[in-house]
Amino acid sequence: MSSKQLHDIPYSVLDLSPVVVGETPADSLKKTLDLAQHAEKWGYNRYWLAEHHSMPGIASSATSVVIGHVAGGTERIRVGSGGIMLPNHAPLVIAEHFGTLESLYPGRIDLGLGRAPGTDQVTAHALRRENMSNGEDFPEQVDELRAYLKADGEGNRVRAIPGEGLDIPIWLLGSSGFSARLSAQLGLPFSFASHFSPDNTLPALDVYRRNFKPSEVLDKPYAMVGVNVIAADTEEKAAFLATSMQQQFLNLVRGIPSKLKPPVESMEGIWSPFEKASIDQQLRTTMIGTPETVKAKLQAFLDETQADEMIINAQIFDHEDRLRSYEIVSEVFSK
């Protein structure tokens, strides 16, 4: 059992810019900036946005553009990608995008990289055209991207301007052991998607820590874990709010991604027993409840994972309820 307490570690926001039923992506992006401004006030360490495509319920597909929007409307909080799906892009373009962001908002930009497409195969083809990478060349892509950001790029035939010589922290993201092993080999910080891949969390963290090689970036492993938290002032309210996320995962399981739906009094009759069991398993790393309940669950997860940082996702339909949930989380971590 660890003596590490919640108040000992930084806490951050993962925002998928949810598009809710009855609203547009424009509404979502306004709410994203509002949440980021509140998160900064509440002491969150970083604010990450994720690249997904062809998803009616997610407005952050042009991730680096949204990062610029958030960084421009805040002052101190780190802003970054959780993540950029590198096989969808030429590494040079990402070096230039993030070089530009770091030039505009120095010392505040994080570049988290994933190797999944962040979408279905048809959309992946539309994104990648003739470069149908399946993610197997991800290590080479990461090397190429890092080479563009090195300070000694003057001799290179291709240069990332802006980007070259800038100190932009690179993270690898994963939901399995692949990126855990690669980030360990490269001595990079690692962020694990335990909020939707709970079964792989402890094995991946073990792979990362056992294989970690110190680098000029890090002298010891640094692992962040993703957690879903739906917090409210009563257990009943929290359970009610969580049904939006449950409906979202149900639609994903059924292959019909949709906008984030309003909460319902009960999921009974909406999902089958098999679907319920499957989604409960996938959402095991989800903390739902009052401040006291959430605190106990987060501390238990910290004891289990020994995480260096937690990044919190909250798919909540009503913006005020979402703000309240993140405010509760900040109070839980800071006490």
N, C-alpha and C positions, 0 to 999 in steps of 0.2 A: 504494500500500500504506500502510495506516494504522499509526501508532505506538500506537494505542489498544489496550491489553491487557485481558484478562479481569478482572484485579484492579482495573482502573480503573472498572469499571461495577458498579452494583448488580445483584443477581440475586434473582429472586422465584419463587413457587410458584403454578402454576395447578392446582387440585384439582377434579376432576370428581366427587369422592366416589364412586369406583367400587364398585358392588355386584357381588361376585364370586359365582360358582356355589357354591351350598351355604350362602349367607349372606343376611341381610336388610338393608334400608336402616339399621336400627338399628345393626347391626355396622359398616356403612360410616361412619356419622356419629361413632361412637366413634373409629374409626381416623383420621378427618379431624382431630379435635381432637388426637389423639396426634401425627400428622404435623406439625400446626401448632406444637405445643410444641417438637418437635425442630427444626423449621425456624427458630424464633425463636432457639434455642440455637446453631444453626449459622450465624447471621448473615444469613439471608434478609431481604430488605427488605420485601416485602409478600406476602400470602397471599390469593389471589383464588379465588372460587367462581363457578361458571357456572350459568346458568338453562337447563335443558333439561326438556322435558315428555314424558310417556308413553314414557320410555326405561327399560326394566327394569334397565339397568346403571348408571344415574346417580341418586344420592340427593339432589342439591342443587336440586331443583325450587323449593322455597320458599327462594330464595337469601338473602333478607335475614334470615330466621330462622336459617339456618345461620351467616351472618356474625356474628350476635349470640352464638351458641353458641361460635364460635371466638374472638371478641374477648374474651368473658367468661372464657375459659380460658387466655388468654395475657396478656402484660403490655406488650410494646413493639411487636411486629411490626404493621405496617399490615395491615388486613383489608378486603377489598372484593369487588366484583363484576367478574367477567370473562366475561360481563357480565350486566346486567339487560337483557332484551329489551323495550325501551320500548314498542313498538307493542302488546305484550300487556297494558299497564297504563294507567290514568289517571295522567298526570304528577303530579297532586296526591298520589296514594297513595304514589308513589315518593319524593316530597319529604318526606312525613311519615315513611315508613319510615326513610329515611336520616337525616332530622333527628333521629329517635329514637335511632338507632344512634350518631350523632355526639354527642348529648347524654349518652349512657351511656358512650361510650368516646372522649372528646374528643381530636382530633388524630391519630386512628388509622384513620379510615374513608375508603375510596375508592369512588367511584361510577363504574364503567365501564358504558357504554351501548352496546348493539347494536341493529340494526334488523331482523335476521332473526327469524323466529318461535321458533327453537330447537326446532322440532318439525315434524310433518307438517301438512298443510292441515286435516285433520279435527280434530286436537287444537287447532290455531290457532283454528278456529271455536268450539270448546268454551271456549277461553280468552277470546276477544274478543266472543263473542255477536253483538250487532247492530253492534258497532263493528269491521267487517271491514277494518281498516287493512292495506294491503299494504306498508307501510314508506315509501311516497312522502311521507307527511306527517311523517316523522322529524325534519326540521329544525324544523318548527313545534312538534313535541312537545318537542324539546330546549330551544327558546326558552321554552316555557311552564314547563317544569320549572325552568329557571334563574331565571325571574322569581319563582317561589315561594320560592327560596332567597335572594333579594336582601334586604338589610337594610332597605330603605325600603318594606316591604310594608304599612304601617299603613293606607294609603289604598285598598288592594285590597279588593274585595268578598269575594274568597276568599283565605284565608291558610293557609299551611302551618305549623301549630304542633304539635310542634316542627319546625324546618326553616329558618324565616325568619331571615336574618342569620347563618347558620352557614357556616363556611368548609369546605365539603365538596368536595375536588378531583373534578372531572368529567373523565373520559376518554371518548373515542369509540373504539370497537373496530370493526375491519373485516376482511373477507377479500377486498375489491376496492377500487376507487378512490373509491367514493362517500363513505364516512366519512373517507377520507384528505383529500379536498377540503374537506369540511365542517369537520373539525377544524382544518385550515389556516386557513380563513376566520374561524373563531371564536377562533383562537389558543389552542387546547386541546391537551393531550397526546394522543398517538395510540398505540394498541396494535394491532399487526397480527398476524393469525392465521396466521403462516407455518407453524405446526405442522400445518395441514391445507390450506393454500392456497399452496404454495411458489412456483408460477409467477407469482403476482401480487405477491410480496413487494417486489421491487426497483421495479417500476413504481409501486406504491402509495406507497412511501417517497419516491420521486422527486416524485410529485404533491404529497405533504404538504409536503416541504421547499421546493419551488419556489414554492408558493402561500401559504406561512405568513405570517400577519399578526400582529405582536406585539400582545399584549393585556395587561390588568391581571393576568392569570393567568401568562402566560409571555412572556418577551422574545425567545426563540428556540425553534425546534422541539425537541420531546422525544418520541422514538419508542422504544417498547418492542416487541420481537418475541417471539412464542411459538415455543418449540422443544420437540420431544419428545426426552427423554434417557432411555435405558435403560442404566445403568452398573452394572458388576459387577467383581469382582476378576479374572475371566478373560474372554477373548473368547467362549469357548464358553458360559459361564453367561449372559453378556449376550445373545447370539444366541438362547439358549433362552428367556429371560424375555421377549424381544421378540415371541415368537409369540403371546402373549395379545393384545397390541395389534393384531397383524396379523389375528388371527381376529375381533377386534372390528370392524375396518374392513371385513373381508370380509362380515360379517353386515350391516353398514350398506349396503354396495354391493348386497347381495342383497335389501335391504328387510326384513330380519328382525332388528332390533336386539335384543340379548340381554345377559344378565349377562356380566361379564368371565370368560372361560374360563381354565382352567389352561393353562400352557405345554405345548407338544408338542415332541418331538424333531425333527420336520420338518414343514414345511407342504406338502411334496409329497403329492399325492393329495387334499389338502383344498381347494386352490384350483386353478383352471385357469390355463394360461399367460397368457391374456388378463387374468384377474382379478389375477394376480400382477403383471403389468406395470402395470396401472391403480393398484394399491395402492402399489407401489414408487414410482410417480410422485407420488402424493398424500402419501406419507410421506418425500419426499426430504429434508425438513428434520428428519430424525430421526437423532440421534447414538447409536449402539449400540456398546458396547465397554468396554474397561478405562479407568482414569483417564487414561492417556496418550493413548489413541485419542480419547476424548471431548474432552479438552483441545484436541487438534490440530483436531478438527472444529469445536468451538465457536469457536476463534480464527479459523479460516478463514471462518466465518459472520459473525463480528464484522468482519473485514476487508472482507467483501463488503457488509454492510448498514450499517456505521458506527452500529449501534444504541446508544442511550443506556442501555438496560437490557434484560435478557433475562428472560422468564418461562418456567419449566420445567414441562412436563407429563410425567407418568410413569404410564402405565397398566400396572401390574405386579400380578400376581395375589396373590402372597404379601406380607403387610404388612412383614415383616422385610426382604425383598428390596427392597421399595419404599423403606423407610427407608434402607437401605444405598446405594441409588442416589442419593438426595437428599444423603446425607452425602458421597459421592464428588464430586458436583457442587459442593457448598460448598467442598470442599478444592481443587478445580480452579480455582474463581474467586478464592479467597483467597490463593493462593500467588503 
